[in-house]
Amino acid sequence: MKNMKRVEIEFADSNIMHGWEHSEATSDDLACVRVMGYLKSENDNQITLVMAISDSGSIFEKFTIPKSAIQSIKELRVK
């Protein structure tokens, strides 16, 4: 298994509402999202995480985030 850093990323994401809504309960703000995973790759435009890695090197659930949306990145340490 490849040794990948574990990170938590906070980023701004689209906010969508389905169906009828009450105007008082509606927020037009972007959603603030936090995701944790293994750092697979990074370049000037994006960061890609995977959620799980097998001992044979297979990955599960790849997730790519544009850097322009990222608010913070924190490396996670395992005790």
URHUCOR-V618657 format. One line per field, one symbol per residue. psi: psi as a letter, one per 20 degrees, with the letter a starting at -180 (. if undefined). burial: b if it has 9 or more other C-alpha atoms within 8 Angstrom, else e. Layout:
psi=???
burial=???
This chain:
psi=ppoqqpqpppqprqpqpqaqqphhjppjqqpoqpqqapogrpahhrppqqhqpriiiqqpnpoppphhiphqppppqp.
burial=eeeeebbbbbbbbeeeeeeeeeeeeeeeeeeeeeebbbbbebeeebbbbbbbbeeeeebeebeebbbebbeebeeeeee
